[in-house]
């Protein structure tokens, strides 16, 4: 008996230890103990002493942990015999005044367990205090902002003394996203209480005040509070919170759907994730008798569909699974039925402040254009065209890229409608501008879009315009300066080194453009790119260099060969080979890399006999790439040669290399071929 009591005392000491590892060890030991009646009686005296609040927070946390253990493991008869429930109900609310958030979280968990064991009576007893706690922290007093601003200013001064590179805007953003007093823990407490009630009990109370507070939390300026608000909303939905209140005549079904929509459109991915969990629960719980899921489809389906492409992987994958569960394979049909709402939402998101949202909206627009029937899409063409043209001039390259892909799909599907809208050349100027963008991905997407348009229509003027662009840009490669980025001595040189910029030190260590500026978090805190209508003059992108213009032209040659071989001419190969002869500039390996990929596209698109006519000259191109001894070009050469060996035939390629008239070809490429059988 003495040994068991000693073990219990040691365990209790661990539960109140200052180190987290010790407290976790104490919880493990508590679960393994076999408690006698004497032990239980002792604990019923020990817990109130710890909850008095006269000691440090670890003691209070230990008392709450033991109380939760008893409520989880003792029967109702044992709890009644110990008279512990009333004691805990009287003491637990005081713990929410503690400055330590871990104490408040544990107190909320205990209140949830008390509601689970005692039912609706205890829930109604706690609810006014919880609502008061949420309301008090949700609505700041008029003096609070000034006090907090002064505190932030003092903190800023101290931080700036430690780090001269920390900006005022950085710290202000930190305060905007930090915890909001005790609001988050009060919300967690409400969630614990609601989840502990059975749905049939929860619907008996008036939930209007709870929903009002949850809605305020989900609209809060602080993203942690919004995230917690949607987590609580998920719990309320699971408890049939959308059903009609006893004192009301109308259910909250549509109101909750509208609130979830705001979360699904939030800039913070964590809030979107919480709202995504809420929307899944919303459709899993049966709707109120007077409503059906079809009532909220126009509200929620567009955002659910768009989030399947969201940049945050967790949101994207979760939304894809939710979409499959809700639509049950009828997603395309449902989008067609509610297309008006879908188009309205997509075009509205295309003008969002967050550049990642604009990118996703363009991707979603491209999807509906390509998957739905032309008759369904035709009434919405002008609206979609307007939205895509706005994103086409976005300062964020990812938004420009997605807009270019979507616009290419739109033009290829509806060329006559685009001409009727006033774009006689099918927006060729815009596509060719993206073909010369400074971002490789944008150039590649533009090349694909142009080739796709040329494939779907027969327009000699457009073909001639593209051909002139290719000729001009490839010819201008000779004007490329030898050093395109920075000064040559700032680059490391030697075998095996790629071109990169050396880090500066001392006074030159920080670029003024990137120092003392607003900090960002995954595009969530503020826009990292501006819409075309808001583009600042000083944010114009870097001018494209001649080699990048030529790179875009090469990409277009490859895409035309693969997707529009009927308009491909053999002299395009000659122009490509001539452009790749220039090696006087730093970035020529990038152009060789693109050219090697074009060789693969030539094989895929052209007839075999036609391709083999150019094979000897293309092998010279691969030799040039290999002899550069630069990793990027050498790897592209090897991959292209491997592809040709697999598809043309290893013996054919070997024969062409070994018998080549240019002695450099067998010397460079013979060692890259697989061994002869």
N, C-alpha and C positions, 0 to 999 in steps of 0.2 A: 504493500500500500504506500509505504514511504517512498519506494522507488518510483511508482507511477506519479505521485505528487511532485517528486523532484523533476521527472521528465517534463511534466506540464509546466512547471515554473521556468525551466530552461527554454522551453518552446515559447512561452509568453515573453521572455526577455528578448528572444530573437525577433519576435513580431514587432517589438518596439525599438529595434536597433536602428542606428542612424544610416547604416549601409543597406542599399537595396538588396544585395545578394544575401545578406543575413536575414532580411525580412522574408524573402522568397524561400529560404531554407526553413524558416519558422513555419510558413504556410504548409510546406511539404510534411514537416514533422507533425503538425496539427492534424492533418488528414490521416496519418498513420496511427494516432493515439486511440486507445480504447478508454473512453471516459466513464468513470463511475458516477454514481449519484452525488457523492461528495465533491467530485471534480466539477460537476455541473453547478452545484450550489456555490462553489467557490468562484466560478466564472461569472455567475449572476451578480456577485458582489464586486468582482474585479472590473467588469465592463463599465458600470456607472462611474466608478472611481476614475477610470481613464477618460471617460467622456466629459468630465467636469470642466476640462479646458484650462486647468491650472498648470499643466505640464507642457512639455514641448509637443510639436505636431506629430512626432513619431508615435508617442503614447496614445494620442487620440486615434491615429490611423490604426494602431494595433487593436484598440478596443473595438473599432468598427469592423475590422477583419474578423475578429472572434465572434462578434454578434452576427455577421453574415453567415459564418460557419454554422452557428447554432440553428439559424432559421432554415438553412438548407438541409440539415441532417437530422433534426429532431422532429418527432411526430407532434401533431396538434395537442395530444394529451400531455406530452412531456412539457411543451411550451406553456400550457395552461397551468400545470403544476408548479412551474418555476416562477410564474408571474413576471416574466421578462418582457412580454410584448408591450405592456403599458409603459414600462420604464423606458424602453427604446423609443416608443412613439413620442414621449415627452422630451427626450434628450437629443434626438437626431437632428431636429431643425436647427438647434444651436450650432451644430457643426458647420452649417453653411455660411456662418460668419467668419470662419477661419480663413486666414490669408493664404494658406497652403492649398493649392488646387487639388492635390492628391487626397486630402481630407474631404474636400467637397465632393469629389467624384465618388469616393467610398461611401459618403453619406447618402448620395443619390442612389447608389446601388442598394444600400440597406433599406431606403424608403421603398424601393421597388419590391424588395423581398417582403417587407411588411404588408404592402398592398396585396401581394400574392397570397400571403398566409391569412390575412384578415379580411380581404375582399373589398367591396365597394365602400363600406363604412370608413375604413382607414383612408381610402383614396379621397373621399369627400372631405375628410379632416385635413389632409395635407394640401389639397388643391388650392385653397385660398392663399396659403403662405407661399406656395410655389409661384402662383400667378403674380403675387405681389413682388416676389424676388425678381421675376423676369421683367415685369413692368418697370420696376425701379432702375434696373440696369439697362433696360432698353431705351428709356427716355432720360437722357442726361439733364442735370440741372443747368440753368443758364450760366452758372459760375464755373462749371466743370471744364468747358473748352479752354477758357483762359488759363486755368490752373494747369491743365495738361500741356498747353502750348508752352507755358513757362518751363515746365519740367522737360519737355522735348528740347527747348532751346539750351537749357543747362547741359543736357545730355549731348547735344550737338557740339557744344563748345569743348567738352571733355574729349569727345571722339575725334574732333578735328585736331586737338593737340596731340593725340596719339598717332593719327594717320592724316597727313596733309592731303592725301588724295581722296579722302572721303568727302562727298558733296552733301550740301544741305538737302537737296532733293532726294538723295539716297536715304537719309535718315527719316525724312518726312514720309516717304513711301513705306519705310519699315513700320512707322507708327500707324499708318493706315491699315496695315495688314496684321498687326500684333493683336493679342487677345484683348477682348473688350470687357475689362473688369470681371465680374462673376457671372456674366450673362451666359456664357457657354456652358458652365457647370450647372446652372439652373435649368437650362434647356435639356442637358443630359439627364438631369434628375426627372424632369417631366417625362422624358422618353422611357426611363426605367419604370416609372409608375404606370404609364399607359400600356406598355408591353406586358406588364404583369397581370392586367385585367383581361378577363374573357370578353370577346366582342359583344356577347349578349348582355354583359354588365355595362360595358362602356357606352352602348347606345342608349342606356337609360338616363344618362346625365345630360345636362345642357352643354354641348360642346362648342357653342358659338364663341365664347370667350377664349377657349383654347385655340381654336382655329384663327381667331383674330391675332392672337399673339404670335402664333406660328407664321402667319402671313407677314407680320411685321418683321420677324426675324429673317425670313427668306428674302425680304426687300432691303435688308440692312446694308449699310455702307461697308461693313467689315466682312470679308469673304469667309472667315472662320465662323462667324455667326450665321451667315447664309448657308454654309455647308451643314452646320448643326441643325439649322431650321429645317432643311430638307430631310435630314435623317429623322427628326422628330415627326415631320409630316408623313414620312413612310410608315412610321409606327401608328400614327393616327389613322391613316388609310387602312392599314391592316386591321385595326379595331373598328372598322365600319364607320370611320369618322365622316365619310361622305354622305351618310344617310341623314334623313331629316331629323332635326332636333325635336324633342318632345313638345316644345312650345312653338314650333314653326310649322309652316305649311309646305315649304319647299326645301328640297335636299341641297346639299352643298357640292353636288357632283360637278357641275360646270365651273363653279368658282375654284375648286381644287385643280381642275384641269388647266384653267388659265394660269394658275400660280405655278404649276409644274412647267408649263411652257416657258416661263421666265427663267427658270433654272436650267432648262435644256438649252437656252440661248445665252447663258452666262459666259463672261470672258474667262473666268477661272475654271480650269479643267476639273479641280476638286469639287467645285459646286456643280458642274455639269454631271459629274459622276454620281453625286448624291441625288440629283434630280433624276438621273437615269434609273437609279434603284427605285425611286419613288414612282416613276411611270410604269415600271414593270409590275410593282405591287398594285398599282392603280388598276391595271387590266387583269390581274390575277384574282382580285377580290370582286365578287359579284356586284354589279351596279345596283343602286336603289331600285325598288319596284317600278317607279315611274320613269326610269331612264334605261337606256341601253348604250352599249359601247359605240354605236354609230353616231350618237349625239356628240361625242368628243373626238371622233376621227378627224374632222376638219381642223380641230385645234392642235392635236398632238401628233398626228401622223407626219406632217411635213418636217417637224423638228426631229422626230425619231429617225426619219429616213436620212436626213442630212447628217446626223451624228454618226452614221455608219462609216463616214469618211473623215471623222474628226482627227486632228493631228495627234492628240494624246491616245496612245495605244489602248490603255485601259478603257477609256470611254468608247473608243471605236469598236473593240471586240465585244464589250458588254452590250452596246447598242445593236450590233449585228445579231447577237443571240436573242435579244429582246424582240427585234423586228421579226425574226423567224417564229418566235412563240406567239406573238400577237396576231400576225397576218396569216399564219398557217399556210404559207405557200401562195397566198393571194395578194402579195404585196403590189405587184405590177397592176393588177386589176383595181385595187383600192386607190392607188395613185392616180389612175385614169379617172376614177369616179370623182375624186376630190382634187382634180388638177388645178382648179382655180385657186384653192387655198394653198396648194403646194407652190405654184408659181409666185403667188404674192409673198409667201414666206422666203423663198429662195432669193427673189430680187431684193427684198428688204435686207436680208443677210449679206447680200453683195455690196451693200453700202455700210456695213458695220465698221466700228472703229478699230476692231482687232483684225490685223491683216491675215491671220490664220483662218478666221471665220470667212473672210472674203474669198480666200483660196478654196475652202471647203464648199462654199456656195457655188462657185464656178464648176467644181468637179461634179456636184450634184445636178446642176443644170445640164451639163454634158450627158449625164446618165439618162435623164428623162428624155432628152432630145433623141438619143440613140436607141432607146428601148421602147418608147411609145410610138403609136402609129402617127404618121404625118397629119392625118385628118384631125386627131386630137390636139396636136401641137400647133397647128396652123394659126388659130386665133390668138396665140400667145407669143408669136414670133417677135413682134415689135417690142414688147415689154422685155423679153429675154435679151434681145439685141441691145437695147439701151443699157441694161445692167452689165452685160459683158463688155461693152465698149468703155464703160467707166473703169472696170477692173483692168482693161487692156493697157491703160496708162498708169497703172499703180506703181508706186515707188518700191513696193515689195516685189522682188523677182518671182517669188513663189506664186503670188497672186496673178502676176502677168502671165506666168507659165500656164496656170490652170485656165485663165481666161482665154488664152490663145488656143488651147486644146478644145475648149468648149465652143469657141467661135468657129473654129475649123469644122467641127461637127455640124454646127448650125448652118454654115454656108454650104457645105457639101450636101446637106439634106434639103435645103430650101433655097437654091440659087436664085430662082425667079423672084421669090418674095424679097430677098435681100436687094436685088436690083430695083424692085418696085419701091423699096424704102429709100432710094436715092443713092445707092452704092453700086454704080454701074460696073466698076472693076472688081466687085466682090471683095472689097476691103483689102485689095492686094498691097496697097501702100503700108497698111498696118502690119500685115504678115511679114512683109519684106523688112520692115523696121525691126521686128522681133528676130528675124533671121540674122540680123547684125548686132544683136544684143551682146553685152559683155559677159553674160552668164551662159555657160555651155548648155545647160538644160533648157533654157529658153530658146536658144538657137535650134536645138534638136527638135523640140516640140513644134516650133514654127515650120521647120522643114517637113515634118510629118503632116502637119495641117495643110500646107500648100500642096503636097503630093496627093493628099486625100481629096482635095478640091479638084485638082486637075484630073484625077481619076474619075470623078463623078460627073463632070461636065466636059463639053468640048467647046472651048473658047480660044480660038487662035490668037486673039489679042492678049489674053492672059498668059498663054504659053510663051508668046514672044517677049512679054514683059519679064517673065521669070528667066528666060534664056539670056536676055540682055543683062539682067542683074548678075547672073552667074559669070558671064564673060567679063563684065567690068570688075567685079570683086576679085576674081582670080588674077586678072591682069595687074591689079593694083598691089599685089603682094610685094612687088619689087620696091614699093615705096615704104615698106616697113622699116622703121629705125632699128639699128643693130641692138640697142638695149631698150626694151619696151617698159621695164619697171625698175626705177631706181638707178643707182650707179653701180657699175660692175664690181668695184672693190668691196661693196657691201654684201657680196654673195660668196659663200664658201665654194671652193673649186677643188677638183681632184677626182680620181676614179671612184665610182660608186656613189657619188653624192648627187642628190637631186637639187634643183634650183630652189633656194628658199632665202628669206630675208633674215639677216643676223639681228638679234635683239640688241637694242641700244641700251646704254647705261648712263647713269648720272643725270644731268639736266635734260638729256634727250630721251630719257626712258619712257616718257609719257607723251603720247600724241594729244594735242589740245582738243582734237575732235572727239576723243574718247575719254577725257579726263574731266571730272567734276560735272558729269552729266547725269540725267535721270537713269536709274537702273531699271532693268526689265526682268520679267520672269516668264519665260516661255510665251511671250507675246500677250501675257494676261494683264499686267499692270497698266500698260499704256500701248498705244499703237506703235509698232516698229516700222510701219510703212504708212504712207499717206495716200488717201484716195486722190484720184486725178484732180478732182475739184478743189482739193485742199493742199496740193503739192507746193511746198515752199520752194522758192527760187534756189536756195542754197543746197537743196537736197537732190539736185539733178544727179543722175548716175554717172559713173566714170565714162568718158568718151571711149567708144569702141575703136580698137586699133586695126590697121589693115589686115593683120594675120587673122584676127577674129572675124572680120568680114569674109575673108577667104574660107575660113573654117565653116561658117554658115553656108557658103556656096557649095562646099564639098558635101556637107550633110544633105543639102537639097538634091545634089546629084545622086547620092545613094538612095534617098527616099523615092525619087522619080524612077530610078532603075528598078526598085523593088515593087513599087505599087502602081506606077504608071509607065511600064516599059514601052507602051505604044508610042510615046512621045520622046523616048530616049534616043539620042543620036550618038554615034560612035566618037565624034570629035570631042564630046564631053570628057571622055577618058584621057584624050591627049592633053586637054586643058588642065585636068587634075594632075597629071604626071609633071607637066611643066611647072605648075605652082609649087609642087613638092621638091623641086630642084633647089629652091632658095633655102640656104641654111645659115644665113648671115646674122640671124636674130635669135634672141634667147629662147623664145618659146616655139621654135620650129618642131621639137619633138611632139608637141600637142597636135600640130597639124598632121604630122606623120601618123599619129595614133588614129585620128579621124579618118585619114586616107586608108589605113589598113582595114578599118571597119567598113568603109565603103566598098572595098574589094569583096568582102563577104556579101554585101547587099547586091553587088553586080552579079555574083553567081546565082543568088536566089531569084533575081528578077529577069535576067536575060536568058535567052535560049542558050543551050550548052555550046553549040557550035559558034555562036556569036561571042560568047564569053571567052572561049579558047583562042579566038583570034587576038585577043588582048592579053593573053596570059603571059607571054614573054616580057612584055613591057611592064606588067604588074609585078612580075618577079624582081625587076630592077627596083621598083618602089619598095618592095619588102627588103631588098638588100640595103637600100639607103637607110631604112629604119633600123636594121640590125647594126649597121656600121656606125650609127650615131653613138652607140655604147651608153645611151641614156635609158634607164630602166623602163620608163613609160613606153618609149617607141620599141624597144627590144621585146617587151612583153606582148605588145600588139602584133608585132611581126610573128612571134612564135604562135600565138593563138590563131592568127589568120592562116599560117602555113599548116597548122594542125587541122583546121577546118577544111582546107583545100585537099589535103591528103585523104581525109575521110570521105569527102563527097565526090571529088573528081577522080580519085584513085591514087594510092601511094606510088604505084609504078609509073603512072602518067606524070605526076609531079616530079618524081625522081629523074625521069628521062628528060623532062624539060629543063631541069636545073643543071644536070650534068652535061648536057649538050648545048647549053646556052652560049651565045656568041660573046656575051660580056663575061670576061674571066672572073669578075668580082662575084658573080652570082653563085657559081658552084663553090667558090672559096668560102663565102659567107653562109650559105644556106644548106649545104650538104650535111653538115654536122647536126642540123636541127631536125632532119628527117628520121623517122623510125627505121630500125634496122631492117634490111631486106629479108624476106622469108627464105 
